[in-house]
Amino acid sequence: NAHRALLAGCVPTAPSPQDLRRRIERHAALARACGRRGERGALLHMRSLAPRYVHCLPGVRLLRQALCSCNTWEQFEDILEDFFAGHR
């Protein structure tokens, strides 16, 4: 992982868009399962965090704008699908 590479004096490689998508999906699944924030709170949390995962990819501003208007997990997933379709 990146931390180990840095400790070893190496430059870590950037994660692929597919890796970033898997990380967002895993984080979303954990946020939903935790239950601490409730469904709505978990969605709001992920709406703000997802763009941070992909800040280095083109189109993150449009992703952020689209996520601001999403109100369901299905919309969240559709928005991610559209975003990552352009980063294969």
N, C-alpha and C positions, 0 to 999 in steps of 0.2 A: 504494500500500500504506500501511499504518498509519504506518510510519516516515516516509515522504515527507510524509504529511499533517501529522504533528507538526512536522517541520522547516519546513513552509510556514505553520505557525501555525494550522492547522485541527484540528478535533476529528475523529479518524477514526471511521468508522461501525463498529458491531459486526458481525462476520461472522455470516451466517445459519447456522442449524443445518446446512443442506446443505453450506455451505462448510467448517464444522468437521468434518463427516463425511468430506468429501473429503481434508482435511488428515490426519486420523487414518489413513485408508486408504492414503494416499501414504506416510506415515511408516512404517506397518506393512510396506508393500511394500519400502521401502528397508531396513528393519531385517532383513527376511528375506533380501533379496538380498545384503546386506553379508557375511553369513557369519561375521563376527567373533565373534558370540555363539552361533552355532549356532541351530537351529530353536527349541529349548526356551528358550534364553536370550533370543532375540528376542521370543518370546511373553511371557515374564515381564516383560521390559522394557516392552512395549506395554500389558500389563495395568496397570502402574503409571502410564504416561504418558497413556493415553486419557482418564481422568477429568480430568486437568489441562487438556486442550483445551476441555472443556465445563463447567468449574467454575461458569460463570455461568448455566447452564440448570437448571431444576428437575429433580429426580430423580437428581442426580449421585451422591448417597450410595447409592442402590439400584444404580446402574450399577457403582460401585466394589465393592459387595458381590458382585454377580453375576460381575464379572471375576475376583474372588479365587478363585472355584471353577472357572474355565474352564481346561481342559487341552489344548485343541486350537485350531487356527486357525479351524476351522469353528464351534466354540462361540463364539469371540471375535467372529466375523462375525455370528452369530445374535444375540448379546447386543447388539451395536451396532445391528442391524436393529430389534430390539425397542425399544431406547432411542429411536432417531431416528424411529420410527413415531409416537411421541407428540409429536414436535416438528416437524411439517410446516408 
